[in-house]
Amino acid sequence: MGKKNQSRVTEVILLGFPILQEFKALLFVLFSIIYTLIITGNAIIIYVVKRERHLHKPMYYLLINFSFMEICYASSTVPKMVANFLRGHDSISVGECITQGYFFFVMGAMENHLLALMAYDRYLAICHPLRYPAIMTTRLCCMLAVGCWLAVLLYTIFPVIYISRLSYCGPNEINHFFCDMLPLLNLSCTDATFIIQHFFLITWTVVFSSILLILISYVNIIWTITKISSASGRQKAFSTCTSHITVVAVYYGTVIFVYVRPTSTASLEMDKVVAVFYVVFTPLFNPFIYSLRNKEVKDALKKIFVKYFNFSSKVYCPQ
């Protein structure tokens, strides 16, 4: 830490993507449109599930939580990235930086928990179909979801309180497009080894415990599916899991690459590119994955659109 400029800083500068500044206008428009699509797509999923009574099932209640989380996840980072493209760099107070990093970390942890819960729900539905309605009740589903939200908010708040009490020194630049906790801790005037190790411990625990639960669930699911005699039965059972499997593969592939490995300066630019994928494109694609690969959601969307267009034709084309 001795090599740092010891002047205290009250704000930091997010460098973003300096090499892309000649395309900043195009990127500003592109990511503004993508952010709008993220909000719209996930909001539509929430609206459809709440509107259609036949979707009032634990699986879709978890999907509502997932879509809400994706909206918050993208909102914690994308607006700052868009502003960065517009200005070339973006300044943010240390307090705001810590707050952004906290909510980003909360939403990332919550995504792990929800993916694990959704895998457990599919395990019960496929491996214990007769007992599923009695076990995974709406009340239990809501309790599990609320419990995950409360747990994540609590176990992430104490490290953030510790971080907020640290002093930060120059240079006040973070080579990222949002305030991730680890780049921020590198600006600390004092030795932050303990809290960095604490963050890695939380990350490893959350990620790998969730992956373990997902793997156990799918091992049992696959074992149960192989015992189904008819090919159509096996296909129908597996089709209820394909959306979730796709989201899990994309999400954990990128998260493990960025967070669950030793970091180095040479990897920072690659980390930013991968971060764009899971911060921006994953929340963008997930509504399409869950709607296009889920027959019940597709049918509900068609039903709503048909009603809407029929209503519009009556309003604008009176007899």
Residue frames as qw, qx, qy, qz and C-alpha x, y, z in Angstrom:
[[0.000, 0.881, 0.472, 0.000, 0.00, 0.00, 0.00],
 [0.407, -0.638, 0.035, 0.653, 2.97, 2.28, 0.47],
 [0.358, 0.077, 0.521, 0.771, 3.24, 2.99, -3.23],
 [0.063, 0.753, 0.609, 0.240, -0.10, 4.78, -3.26],
 [0.049, 0.462, -0.040, 0.885, -0.54, 8.52, -3.17],
 [0.261, -0.303, -0.781, 0.480, -1.56, 9.09, 0.45],
 [0.246, -0.017, 0.029, -0.969, -3.93, 12.01, -0.27],
 [0.323, 0.302, 0.828, -0.345, -7.41, 11.04, 0.85],
 [0.143, -0.093, -0.588, -0.790, -10.06, 10.86, -1.85],
 [0.409, 0.239, 0.551, -0.686, -13.80, 11.43, -1.55],
 [0.763, 0.486, 0.112, -0.411, -14.73, 10.41, -5.09],
 [0.550, -0.197, 0.720, 0.374, -13.52, 7.91, -7.63],
 [0.443, 0.536, -0.326, -0.640, -13.44, 7.91, -11.41],
 [0.802, 0.145, 0.578, -0.031, -14.77, 4.93, -13.33],
 [0.105, -0.471, 0.578, 0.658, -12.58, 4.61, -16.42],
 [0.764, 0.436, 0.224, -0.420, -15.00, 2.34, -18.29],
 [0.817, 0.230, 0.417, 0.325, -13.75, 1.44, -21.78],
 [0.088, -0.763, 0.198, 0.608, -11.25, 4.12, -22.87],
 [0.268, -0.187, 0.744, 0.583, -10.31, 2.26, -26.07],
 [0.198, 0.509, 0.803, 0.238, -13.92, 2.43, -27.27],
 [0.014, -0.610, -0.275, 0.744, -14.36, 6.20, -26.91],
 [0.080, 0.211, -0.496, -0.838, -14.48, 6.77, -30.66],
 [0.293, -0.295, -0.810, -0.412, -17.68, 4.68, -30.67],
 [0.012, -0.155, -0.670, 0.725, -19.16, 6.32, -27.56],
 [0.465, 0.144, -0.014, -0.873, -22.25, 7.76, -29.30],
 [0.640, 0.065, -0.655, -0.395, -23.11, 4.43, -30.87],
 [0.399, -0.061, -0.853, 0.331, -22.50, 2.54, -27.62],
 [0.179, 0.081, 0.440, -0.876, -24.58, 5.06, -25.68],
 [0.628, 0.108, -0.203, -0.743, -27.56, 4.47, -27.97],
 [0.613, 0.090, -0.772, -0.141, -27.01, 0.69, -28.12],
 [0.312, -0.086, -0.821, 0.470, -26.82, 0.14, -24.37],
 [0.328, 0.069, 0.279, -0.900, -29.66, 2.58, -23.69],
 [0.701, 0.069, -0.400, -0.587, -31.85, 0.44, -25.95],
 [0.558, 0.040, -0.820, 0.123, -30.58, -2.76, -24.30],
 [0.021, -0.022, -0.665, 0.746, -31.34, -1.38, -20.83],
 [0.538, 0.077, 0.027, -0.839, -34.87, -0.47, -21.94],
 [0.719, 0.083, -0.602, -0.338, -35.34, -3.99, -23.30],
 [0.335, 0.055, -0.840, 0.422, -34.08, -5.51, -20.02],
 [0.243, 0.079, 0.492, -0.832, -36.62, -3.55, -17.99],
 [0.637, 0.155, -0.187, -0.732, -39.42, -4.20, -20.49],
 [0.620, 0.132, -0.754, -0.173, -38.74, -7.93, -20.96],
 [0.261, -0.041, -0.841, 0.473, -38.53, -8.73, -17.25],
 [0.327, 0.113, 0.337, -0.876, -41.51, -6.49, -16.44],
 [0.661, 0.108, -0.420, -0.613, -43.57, -8.38, -19.03],
 [0.499, 0.017, -0.859, 0.111, -42.67, -11.70, -17.38],
 [0.006, -0.105, -0.670, 0.735, -43.80, -10.33, -13.99],
 [0.472, 0.154, 0.025, -0.868, -47.02, -8.95, -15.50],
 [0.635, 0.091, -0.636, -0.429, -47.89, -12.15, -17.36],
 [0.390, -0.052, -0.874, 0.284, -47.34, -14.39, -14.33],
 [0.106, 0.169, 0.550, -0.811, -49.37, -12.12, -12.04],
 [0.497, 0.176, -0.145, -0.837, -52.19, -11.76, -14.59],
 [0.687, 0.085, -0.619, -0.372, -52.67, -15.38, -15.65],
 [0.704, -0.454, 0.333, -0.433, -54.12, -17.49, -12.85],
 [0.996, 0.073, -0.056, 0.001, -52.93, -20.79, -14.32],
 [0.585, 0.504, -0.400, 0.493, -49.35, -19.53, -13.82],
 [0.402, -0.700, 0.314, -0.499, -49.88, -19.01, -10.10],
 [0.966, -0.105, -0.210, 0.108, -47.54, -21.85, -9.20],
 [0.628, -0.679, 0.174, 0.337, -44.33, -21.99, -7.13],
 [0.689, 0.123, 0.367, 0.612, -42.19, -22.30, -10.27],
 [0.250, 0.686, 0.311, 0.609, -43.55, -19.01, -11.62],
 [0.404, -0.910, -0.088, -0.009, -43.51, -17.21, -8.27],
 [0.690, -0.421, 0.259, 0.529, -39.79, -17.91, -8.24],
 [0.504, 0.397, 0.409, 0.649, -39.63, -16.60, -11.81],
 [0.072, -0.934, -0.232, -0.263, -41.24, -13.33, -10.65],
 [0.572, -0.764, 0.140, 0.264, -38.52, -12.97, -8.02],
 [0.700, -0.051, 0.397, 0.591, -35.90, -13.79, -10.63],
 [0.337, 0.667, 0.372, 0.551, -37.18, -11.17, -13.08],
 [0.276, -0.953, -0.092, -0.089, -37.40, -8.53, -10.33],
 [0.685, -0.543, 0.251, 0.417, -33.84, -9.36, -9.31],
 [0.619, 0.252, 0.407, 0.623, -32.66, -9.02, -12.94],
 [0.096, 0.887, 0.253, 0.375, -34.23, -5.55, -13.16],
 [0.463, -0.878, 0.104, 0.067, -32.44, -4.47, -9.97],
 [0.788, -0.207, 0.331, 0.476, -29.21, -6.18, -11.09],
 [0.503, 0.485, 0.343, 0.627, -29.09, -4.28, -14.37],
 [0.084, -0.929, -0.193, -0.305, -30.25, -1.02, -12.78],
 [0.630, -0.723, 0.084, 0.271, -27.38, -1.10, -10.30],
 [0.589, -0.323, 0.427, 0.605, -24.77, -0.94, -13.07],
 [0.493, 0.458, 0.554, 0.490, -26.03, -0.22, -16.59],
 [0.064, 0.968, 0.235, 0.062, -27.10, 3.44, -16.10],
 [0.394, -0.794, 0.298, 0.355, -23.59, 4.29, -14.88],
 [0.600, -0.045, 0.611, 0.515, -22.06, 2.46, -17.82],
 [0.359, 0.736, 0.487, 0.305, -24.29, 4.39, -20.24],
 [0.134, -0.985, -0.007, 0.104, -23.26, 7.67, -18.59],
 [0.582, -0.502, 0.448, 0.457, -19.64, 6.58, -18.90],
 [0.557, 0.333, 0.574, 0.499, -20.01, 6.12, -22.66],
 [0.157, 0.912, 0.332, 0.182, -21.54, 9.59, -22.92],
 [0.232, -0.962, 0.140, 0.043, -18.89, 11.44, -20.90],
 [0.542, 0.610, -0.535, 0.221, -15.76, 9.36, -21.49],
 [0.383, 0.008, -0.791, 0.477, -15.46, 8.65, -17.78],
 [0.485, -0.667, -0.353, -0.441, -17.75, 8.98, -14.80],
 [0.124, 0.322, -0.626, 0.699, -17.03, 10.30, -11.32],
 [0.672, -0.500, -0.464, -0.288, -18.86, 8.97, -8.28],
 [0.325, -0.702, 0.435, -0.460, -18.49, 9.65, -4.57],
 [0.159, 0.267, -0.929, 0.201, -16.94, 6.95, -2.41],
 [0.433, 0.097, 0.657, -0.609, -20.24, 6.54, -0.55],
 [0.730, 0.413, -0.032, -0.543, -22.17, 6.11, -3.81],
 [0.461, 0.465, -0.746, -0.125, -19.50, 3.71, -5.06],
 [0.093, -0.138, 0.915, -0.368, -19.85, 1.54, -1.94],
 [0.588, 0.260, 0.431, -0.633, -23.65, 1.63, -2.27],
 [0.688, 0.470, -0.342, -0.434, -23.51, 0.58, -5.91],
 [0.310, 0.373, -0.872, 0.061, -21.07, -2.22, -5.10],
 [0.321, -0.034, 0.786, -0.528, -23.29, -3.39, -2.24],
 [0.705, 0.342, 0.249, -0.569, -26.45, -3.65, -4.34],
 [0.599, 0.496, -0.568, -0.268, -24.54, -5.31, -7.17],
 [0.112, 0.283, -0.923, 0.235, -23.17, -7.88, -4.71],
 [0.494, 0.106, 0.616, -0.604, -26.63, -8.42, -3.17],
 [0.749, 0.419, -0.035, -0.513, -28.25, -9.05, -6.54],
 [0.466, 0.468, -0.745, -0.095, -25.44, -11.37, -7.62],
 [0.100, -0.151, 0.905, -0.384, -25.80, -13.41, -4.42],
 [0.603, 0.237, 0.427, -0.631, -29.58, -13.45, -4.79],
 [0.668, 0.441, -0.411, -0.436, -29.30, -14.78, -8.33],
 [0.252, 0.296, -0.915, 0.107, -27.33, -17.75, -7.00],
 [0.292, 0.057, 0.779, -0.551, -29.95, -18.48, -4.34],
 [0.657, 0.368, 0.133, -0.644, -32.86, -18.20, -6.77],
 [0.570, 0.421, -0.641, -0.294, -31.21, -20.49, -9.32],
 [0.092, 0.159, -0.944, 0.274, -30.68, -23.05, -6.54],
 [0.444, 0.202, 0.576, -0.655, -34.30, -22.71, -5.39],
 [0.672, 0.422, -0.190, -0.578, -35.58, -23.13, -8.95],
 [0.417, 0.326, -0.844, -0.084, -33.48, -26.29, -9.32],
 [0.122, -0.004, 0.874, -0.471, -34.89, -27.64, -6.06],
 [0.583, 0.315, 0.251, -0.706, -38.42, -26.85, -7.28],
 [0.652, 0.403, -0.499, -0.404, -37.79, -28.81, -10.50],
 [0.176, 0.236, -0.937, 0.187, -36.35, -31.70, -8.46],
 [0.355, 0.143, 0.710, -0.591, -39.53, -31.93, -6.37],
 [0.634, 0.408, 0.002, -0.657, -41.80, -31.59, -9.42],
 [0.637, 0.413, -0.591, -0.273, -40.07, -34.35, -11.42],
 [0.300, 0.228, -0.894, 0.244, -38.79, -36.73, -8.73],
 [0.025, 0.279, 0.826, -0.488, -41.80, -36.46, -6.37],
 [0.159, -0.237, -0.444, -0.849, -44.71, -35.45, -8.63],
 [0.470, -0.542, -0.665, -0.206, -47.45, -36.84, -6.36],
 [0.511, -0.585, -0.406, 0.481, -46.09, -35.18, -3.22],
 [0.358, 0.216, 0.111, 0.902, -45.04, -31.96, -5.00],
 [0.218, -0.660, -0.292, -0.657, -48.26, -29.98, -4.37],
 [0.689, -0.670, -0.278, -0.002, -48.16, -30.87, -0.68],
 [0.709, -0.276, -0.067, 0.646, -44.44, -30.09, -0.25],
 [0.275, 0.008, 0.170, 0.946, -43.90, -27.01, -2.44],
 [0.029, 0.786, 0.608, -0.109, -46.91, -24.99, -1.40],
 [0.220, 0.806, 0.130, 0.534, -47.33, -21.33, -2.29],
 [0.492, -0.862, 0.062, -0.106, -46.70, -20.45, 1.36],
 [0.814, -0.346, 0.250, 0.394, -43.43, -22.42, 1.48],
 [0.609, 0.467, 0.254, 0.589, -42.31, -20.95, -1.84],
 [0.020, -0.902, -0.059, -0.428, -42.91, -17.40, -0.59],
 [0.662, -0.733, 0.145, 0.059, -41.17, -18.15, 2.71],
 [0.824, -0.054, 0.255, 0.503, -38.11, -19.53, 0.88],
 [0.421, 0.647, 0.196, 0.604, -37.93, -16.51, -1.43],
 [0.261, -0.911, 0.012, -0.320, -38.35, -13.98, 1.39],
 [0.803, -0.537, 0.157, 0.205, -35.86, -15.90, 3.51],
 [0.746, 0.203, 0.201, 0.601, -33.27, -15.71, 0.72],
 [0.165, 0.806, 0.101, 0.559, -33.78, -11.95, 0.29],
 [0.503, -0.843, 0.083, -0.173, -33.42, -11.33, 4.04],
 [0.873, -0.304, 0.176, 0.338, -30.39, -13.62, 4.37],
 [0.635, 0.416, 0.162, 0.631, -28.57, -11.96, 1.46],
 [0.033, -0.870, -0.039, -0.490, -29.27, -8.45, 2.75],
 [0.653, -0.745, 0.123, -0.064, -27.99, -9.40, 6.21],
 [0.856, -0.257, 0.229, 0.386, -24.83, -11.38, 5.41],
 [0.578, 0.464, 0.176, 0.648, -23.64, -8.76, 2.90],
 [0.122, -0.939, -0.120, -0.297, -24.29, -5.67, 5.04],
 [0.673, -0.696, 0.096, 0.232, -21.54, -6.25, 7.64],
 [0.692, 0.002, 0.279, 0.666, -18.61, -6.33, 5.16],
 [0.239, 0.701, 0.302, 0.600, -20.00, -3.18, 3.54],
 [0.404, -0.908, -0.085, -0.070, -20.19, -1.38, 6.90],
 [0.738, -0.429, 0.206, 0.479, -16.53, -2.31, 7.43],
 [0.554, 0.325, 0.359, 0.678, -15.60, -1.06, 3.96],
 [0.008, 0.881, 0.279, 0.382, -17.43, 2.25, 4.53],
 [0.520, -0.844, 0.045, 0.125, -15.14, 2.94, 7.51],
 [0.768, -0.046, 0.222, 0.599, -11.93, 2.54, 5.50],
 [0.039, 0.829, -0.132, -0.541, -9.97, 5.48, 4.16],
 [0.789, 0.439, 0.350, 0.248, -9.17, 5.63, 0.46],
 [0.312, -0.649, 0.289, 0.631, -6.12, 7.12, -1.23],
 [0.545, 0.730, -0.188, -0.367, -5.17, 8.26, -4.70],
 [0.164, 0.032, -0.437, -0.884, -4.99, 7.56, -7.53],
 [0.472, 0.223, 0.565, -0.639, -8.78, 7.69, -7.39],
 [0.548, 0.340, -0.468, -0.604, -9.39, 5.66, -10.55],
 [0.675, -0.018, 0.715, -0.180, -11.15, 2.31, -10.95],
 [0.153, 0.311, -0.725, -0.595, -10.50, 0.47, -14.20],
 [0.134, 0.338, 0.931, -0.026, -14.08, -0.73, -14.53],
 [0.150, -0.372, -0.414, -0.817, -17.48, 0.51, -15.67],
 [0.595, -0.655, -0.235, -0.402, -19.09, 0.09, -12.23],
 [0.188, -0.654, 0.579, -0.449, -17.99, 0.04, -8.60],
 [0.874, -0.095, -0.476, -0.004, -17.18, -3.57, -7.95],
 [0.645, -0.761, 0.055, -0.032, -16.00, -4.15, -4.39],
 [0.863, -0.180, 0.136, 0.452, -12.58, -5.64, -5.12],
 [0.478, 0.514, 0.100, 0.705, -11.33, -2.80, -7.39],
 [0.262, -0.860, -0.040, -0.435, -12.57, -0.32, -4.78],
 [0.799, -0.588, 0.052, 0.115, -10.70, -2.11, -1.97],
 [0.777, 0.182, 0.055, 0.600, -7.48, -1.78, -3.96],
 [0.145, 0.721, 0.003, 0.677, -7.73, 1.99, -3.30],
 [0.653, -0.731, -0.199, -0.027, -7.74, 1.52, 0.47],
 [0.079, 0.831, -0.447, 0.322, -4.97, 3.32, 2.38],
 [0.500, -0.471, 0.671, -0.278, -4.77, 0.49, 4.89],
 [0.039, 0.184, -0.965, -0.182, -4.25, -3.21, 4.45],
 [0.703, 0.070, 0.056, -0.706, -7.55, -4.63, 3.17],
 [0.274, 0.243, -0.920, -0.137, -6.35, -8.23, 2.93],
 [0.193, 0.131, 0.864, -0.447, -8.78, -9.43, 5.60],
 [0.518, 0.463, 0.319, -0.645, -11.91, -7.98, 3.98],
 [0.473, 0.470, -0.566, -0.485, -10.78, -9.09, 0.50],
 [0.139, 0.123, -0.981, 0.049, -10.39, -12.64, 1.82],
 [0.329, 0.278, 0.682, -0.591, -13.79, -12.29, 3.49],
 [0.562, 0.488, -0.081, -0.663, -15.39, -11.33, 0.18],
 [0.412, 0.345, -0.795, -0.281, -13.77, -14.27, -1.58],
 [0.071, 0.024, 0.944, -0.323, -15.00, -16.56, 1.22],
 [0.485, 0.399, 0.420, -0.656, -18.57, -15.29, 0.81],
 [0.535, 0.503, -0.381, -0.561, -18.35, -15.59, -2.96],
 [0.256, 0.247, -0.931, -0.088, -16.95, -19.12, -2.88],
 [0.208, 0.139, 0.852, -0.460, -19.51, -20.20, -0.26],
 [0.529, 0.462, 0.244, -0.668, -22.51, -18.73, -2.10],
 [0.511, 0.497, -0.508, -0.484, -21.45, -19.84, -5.58],
 [0.295, 0.244, -0.922, -0.056, -20.36, -23.36, -4.78],
 [0.279, 0.158, 0.807, -0.495, -23.14, -24.13, -2.28],
 [0.593, 0.473, 0.107, -0.643, -25.65, -23.05, -4.94],
 [0.481, 0.455, -0.668, -0.341, -23.87, -25.06, -7.63],
 [0.003, -0.137, 0.970, -0.202, -23.79, -28.09, -5.31],
 [0.459, 0.307, 0.612, -0.566, -27.54, -27.90, -4.68],
 [0.597, 0.539, -0.194, -0.562, -28.19, -27.47, -8.41],
 [0.324, 0.398, -0.841, -0.168, -25.96, -30.44, -9.28],
 [0.186, 0.024, 0.920, -0.346, -27.57, -32.68, -6.66],
 [0.558, 0.420, 0.342, -0.629, -31.02, -31.68, -7.92],
 [0.599, 0.551, -0.351, -0.463, -30.15, -32.41, -11.55],
 [0.102, 0.290, -0.951, -0.005, -28.41, -35.70, -10.82],
 [0.335, 0.216, 0.819, -0.413, -31.66, -36.86, -9.21],
 [0.553, 0.552, 0.080, -0.619, -33.73, -35.35, -12.03],
 [0.419, 0.501, -0.665, -0.362, -31.69, -37.10, -14.72],
 [0.049, -0.120, 0.980, -0.150, -31.81, -40.38, -12.81],
 [0.452, 0.364, 0.622, -0.526, -35.60, -40.12, -12.53],
 [0.536, 0.586, -0.173, -0.582, -36.04, -39.16, -16.19],
 [0.233, 0.396, -0.855, -0.242, -33.98, -42.17, -17.36],
 [0.177, 0.089, 0.948, -0.248, -36.46, -44.43, -15.56],
 [0.556, 0.443, 0.214, -0.670, -39.44, -43.03, -17.51],
 [0.654, 0.120, 0.725, 0.178, -40.43, -45.68, -20.04],
 [0.522, 0.731, 0.415, 0.144, -41.79, -43.53, -22.89],
 [0.504, 0.132, 0.138, 0.842, -39.62, -41.19, -24.97],
 [0.083, -0.686, -0.302, -0.656, -42.36, -38.55, -25.01],
 [0.622, -0.742, -0.248, 0.007, -42.57, -38.69, -21.21],
 [0.699, -0.285, -0.002, 0.656, -38.82, -38.22, -20.87],
 [0.307, 0.367, 0.247, 0.843, -38.87, -35.32, -23.32],
 [0.296, -0.775, -0.333, -0.447, -41.78, -33.65, -21.55],
 [0.691, -0.655, -0.178, 0.249, -40.11, -33.97, -18.14],
 [0.627, -0.146, 0.101, 0.758, -36.78, -32.65, -19.37],
 [0.201, 0.595, 0.343, 0.699, -38.39, -29.76, -21.29],
 [0.390, -0.873, -0.266, -0.124, -39.49, -28.20, -17.99],
 [0.667, -0.599, 0.076, 0.437, -35.82, -27.84, -17.04],
 [0.679, 0.358, 0.233, 0.597, -34.19, -26.61, -20.26],
 [0.049, 0.898, 0.068, 0.431, -34.74, -22.90, -19.61],
 [0.591, -0.788, 0.170, -0.025, -33.24, -23.16, -16.14],
 [0.859, -0.128, 0.260, 0.422, -30.28, -25.24, -17.35],
 [0.515, 0.626, 0.172, 0.560, -29.50, -22.66, -20.06],
 [0.175, -0.919, 0.053, -0.350, -29.55, -19.76, -17.59],
 [0.776, -0.584, 0.206, 0.118, -27.42, -21.69, -15.08],
 [0.831, 0.129, 0.222, 0.494, -24.77, -22.57, -17.67],
 [0.338, 0.736, 0.090, 0.580, -24.43, -19.01, -18.97],
 [0.358, -0.885, 0.065, -0.292, -24.44, -17.36, -15.54],
 [0.788, -0.550, 0.237, 0.145, -22.02, -19.64, -13.72],
 [0.801, 0.300, 0.150, 0.495, -19.63, -19.82, -16.64],
 [0.243, 0.760, -0.025, 0.603, -19.09, -16.05, -16.55],
 [0.509, -0.810, 0.108, -0.270, -19.20, -15.60, -12.76],
 [0.899, -0.319, 0.156, 0.257, -16.62, -18.31, -12.07],
 [0.676, 0.456, 0.070, 0.574, -14.35, -16.84, -14.74],
 [0.062, 0.788, -0.072, 0.608, -14.37, -13.38, -13.12],
 [0.464, -0.718, 0.229, -0.466, -14.68, -13.98, -9.38],
 [0.891, -0.371, 0.253, -0.068, -13.64, -17.47, -8.40],
 [0.852, 0.273, -0.030, 0.445, -10.03, -17.33, -9.54],
 [0.486, -0.492, -0.014, 0.722, -6.89, -15.34, -8.71],
 [0.336, 0.920, 0.194, -0.052, -6.94, -11.87, -10.26],
 [0.602, -0.191, 0.229, 0.740, -4.17, -10.11, -12.15],
 [0.094, 0.636, -0.050, -0.764, -3.71, -6.77, -13.84],
 [0.012, 0.190, -0.751, -0.632, -3.48, -8.44, -17.23],
 [0.003, 0.373, 0.919, 0.126, -6.93, -9.91, -16.80],
 [0.104, 0.458, 0.402, -0.786, -8.74, -6.63, -16.01],
 [0.328, 0.298, -0.355, -0.823, -9.71, -5.82, -19.59],
 [0.350, -0.075, -0.887, -0.293, -10.99, -9.35, -20.17],
 [0.082, -0.351, -0.790, 0.495, -12.86, -9.18, -16.84],
 [0.241, 0.388, 0.128, -0.880, -14.66, -6.04, -18.03],
 [0.405, 0.150, -0.628, -0.647, -15.72, -7.69, -21.27],
 [0.328, -0.197, -0.924, 0.017, -17.01, -10.77, -19.44],
 [0.006, 0.348, 0.587, -0.731, -18.71, -8.53, -16.84],
 [0.360, 0.224, -0.207, -0.882, -20.64, -6.79, -19.64],
 [0.418, -0.041, -0.827, -0.373, -21.94, -10.19, -20.67],
 [0.339, -0.360, -0.846, 0.200, -23.36, -11.22, -17.28],
 [0.022, -0.387, -0.386, 0.837, -24.37, -7.70, -16.18],
 [0.342, 0.372, -0.158, -0.849, -26.05, -6.66, -19.45],
 [0.466, 0.180, -0.677, -0.540, -26.71, -9.54, -21.80],
 [0.171, -0.131, -0.959, 0.183, -27.75, -12.19, -19.28],
 [0.214, 0.423, 0.561, -0.679, -30.63, -10.05, -17.90],
 [0.405, 0.395, -0.289, -0.772, -31.53, -9.23, -21.52],
 [0.414, 0.161, -0.822, -0.357, -31.67, -12.84, -22.72],
 [0.059, 0.041, 0.917, -0.393, -33.24, -14.49, -19.66],
 [0.524, 0.334, 0.354, -0.698, -36.83, -13.26, -20.33],
 [0.613, 0.428, -0.443, -0.494, -36.56, -14.60, -23.88],
 [0.228, 0.228, -0.944, 0.066, -35.13, -17.91, -22.64],
 [0.201, 0.155, 0.821, -0.512, -37.94, -18.39, -20.13],
 [0.554, 0.434, 0.192, -0.684, -40.69, -17.25, -22.52],
 [0.564, 0.476, -0.507, -0.445, -39.56, -18.95, -25.74],
 [0.355, 0.218, -0.908, 0.046, -38.65, -22.28, -24.10],
 [0.154, 0.153, 0.804, -0.553, -41.68, -22.49, -21.81],
 [0.070, -0.377, -0.775, -0.503, -45.00, -23.52, -23.39],
 [0.210, -0.714, -0.628, 0.227, -47.17, -22.17, -20.56],
 [0.183, -0.605, -0.028, 0.775, -45.52, -18.74, -20.68],
 [0.071, -0.046, 0.605, 0.791, -45.71, -18.66, -24.49],
 [0.111, -0.529, -0.797, -0.269, -49.41, -19.55, -24.42],
 [0.215, -0.741, -0.445, 0.455, -50.07, -16.87, -21.78],
 [0.164, -0.422, 0.230, 0.861, -48.23, -14.25, -23.85],
 [0.003, -0.191, -0.734, -0.652, -50.21, -15.20, -26.97],
 [0.165, -0.655, -0.736, 0.034, -53.46, -14.98, -25.01],
 [0.199, -0.699, -0.222, 0.650, -52.64, -11.51, -23.70],
 [0.115, -0.264, 0.437, 0.852, -51.52, -10.22, -27.10],
 [0.035, -0.380, -0.807, -0.450, -54.67, -11.57, -28.77],
 [0.177, -0.750, -0.585, 0.252, -56.84, -9.85, -26.15],
 [0.214, -0.590, 0.020, 0.778, -54.88, -6.62, -26.54],
 [0.065, -0.092, 0.586, 0.803, -55.09, -6.54, -30.34],
 [0.082, -0.534, -0.805, -0.246, -58.77, -7.46, -30.31],
 [0.196, -0.766, -0.415, 0.451, -59.43, -4.63, -27.86],
 [0.192, -0.448, 0.246, 0.838, -57.33, -2.20, -29.94],
 [0.060, 0.183, 0.731, 0.654, -59.19, -3.11, -33.13],
 [0.120, -0.699, -0.705, -0.022, -62.52, -2.43, -31.44],
 [0.230, -0.731, -0.190, 0.614, -61.32, 0.95, -30.15],
 [0.111, -0.483, 0.374, 0.784, -59.69, 2.18, -33.36],
 [0.147, -0.025, -0.753, -0.640, -62.03, 0.50, -35.85],
 [0.389, 0.240, 0.612, -0.645, -65.53, 1.12, -34.54],
 [0.249, 0.350, 0.846, 0.315, -68.35, -0.40, -36.56]]
